Amino acid sequence: MPVDIRDHPAAPDLDALGDLTLEPVPAEEIRRRLDDGDELLEDELRERDDVDAYVELNRRSQGGEYGDIGTALYRLVQLFGTPQLPGYEAGGDLRERTDETFNYLFRVGTDAGELPDEWLVTVHDWHVDLGVSLAGWESDGVDPAEMETAVGLVSLALVTNVVTEPVQCEYKDIWY
């Protein structure tokens, strides 16, 4: 039975997440690769049996709530701008979309020896909840479905921390 990543026995602690970097892949790089015929491969972590974890957005903590998918998107936009994957730009044509309305591509980096130096993740909505997928470019020969379980757990924990921590709003300088 899958559990919230914060309750998973193999999830990294918050201190370990401090050794990671999460940065959006530039939209120009994505467009160039796609225009060159490259394909972005994604492996949804909620659907992997070996990961057995997910991000719980509605978890109550210390009398408050972390939020919902709208709150998660708000925080992502405040931190990283609008989604940079083609087809998911704000104000873009919605006709080709299925159940996803946003999708970010991030590069994760670390110097921790037990993890790769760098890998890609996508953060998107998944059936009105939060989805996190391991990703890789086909031309790089990286199959995200073959990435280690530890990479999936670390990716879920990192994204959970990003979307559940409040950010300061421009409006009245409140935290949301």
N, C-alpha and C positions, 0 to 999 in steps of 0.2 A: 504494500500500500504506500503510495507516494506521500511524502511529508513536506511541510514547509521547510525550505532550505535552512532557515534559522534553527530548526530543531533536528536537522540531519546529523547523525553522529560523525560523519566524515567531512562535514563542512568546515572550511577554514575559519579561524577566529578573526575578529576585526583588525587586530594588529597585523596579521598576515596580509590582509587586503591593502594595507598601507604601502606595501612593497610593489603594488601593481599600478600601472598607468592605463587609463582608458581615454582614448582620443578618437574623435570622429575621423573617418577616412575622408579626405577632401573630395567634394563632389566632382571636381575636374578629373581626378584620378579614376573615379568610378565610371564616369562617362567615357573617358578614353579607353578603358579596358572593355567596356560593353560595346563601344563603337568598333573596336578591333575584333569583335566576335567572341570575346571571352565570356564565360558563364560563371555567375556566382552560385555556388552550391551551398545549401543550408541544411542543417540537421537539427530539427526542433527538439530541444532537451526534454520537454514534457512527454514526448513520445518515445524516449529511450528507456528501456527497461533497466539498464545498468546505472542510470543516474538516480532514479527513484525519488526525485524532489521537484519542487515547483516554487514559484514566488507567490506568497499570499499577501495580497494588497489590503484586504479588509481586516487585518489582525489588529485587535485592540491592544494598546500598550500604555500603561501608566495613565489610564483614564481618557486617552485620546484614540484616534484612529489613524492608520497610515494613509488611508485614502482608497481610491479606486483607479480604474484605468485612466480616467480623465485627469486625476491628480498626478499620476505617473507621467502622462504626456506633458502636462504643464511643467513639471520639474525638468523633464528632458529638454523641452524648448527653452526654458530659462537658462539651462546650463550649456546647451550645445546648438541652439537655433533650431530651425525647422528640419524635418527629416531630409537627408541629402540623397537618398536612393531615388533614381528616376521613377516617376509614376506615383510618388508619395509626397511631392512638394506641396506646400500649402497652396490652395487655390487651383490645384491641378485637375485634370480630367479624371473623374471618378468612374467612368463607365467600365473600365477593364478590371477594376478591383473586385475581389471576392469578399472575404470577411476581414481582410486587413485594411486598415485605414492609415496606418503610419508604419514606417520601417527605417530604422537607423542602422548604419554599418559602422562598427567601432573596431579599432585595433587595440588589443590588450598587450602590454609589454611587461616583462619582469626579468629580474636577474636571478630569481630563485632557481636553483639547480634542478629541482624535481619537475619543473614545468618547462614547456617550450619558451624560448626567448620572446616569442611574439605569436599571436594568433588573432583571428577575426571572429567577432560575434555580431549577430544582428539582434536588435531589440525592437519588438513589434507588438501590436495587439493580436491576441489569439483568442478567438471566440469571446470577445469582450472582457478578456483578462490579459495578463501580461505574458508574452512569449519571449523566450530567449533561445537563440539558435547558434550553434557553432557554425562557422562559415569558412569558405576557402574558394579561391579562384581556380577554375578547372585547369588553366594553363600553368599554374604553380604545382600541379600534381598533388594538391592537398585535398584529401577526402574527409570532410568534417565528421562523417559517420564513423571513421576509424580513429578519431581522437580519443585519448584516454578519458576514463571516467573522472579523474581528478580535475582535468581541464574543464569539463562540464560543470562540476560542483563549484569550482572557483569562479567560473563565469557567472553562474546563477547567484552566488553570494555577492559578487561585486555589483552586479546590476541591481540586486535587491537593495543593497546599501545606497546606491545612487538614487533609486526611485522612491525610497521610503524616508529619506532624510529631507526635512523641510528646506526650502530655499527662501531667501528674502524677496518679498514682492516689491515692485516699484510703488505700488499703491499703498500709502500709509506705512511703508516700511515694516509690514507685518511678515511673519514667517508662515509659509504655506507649503 
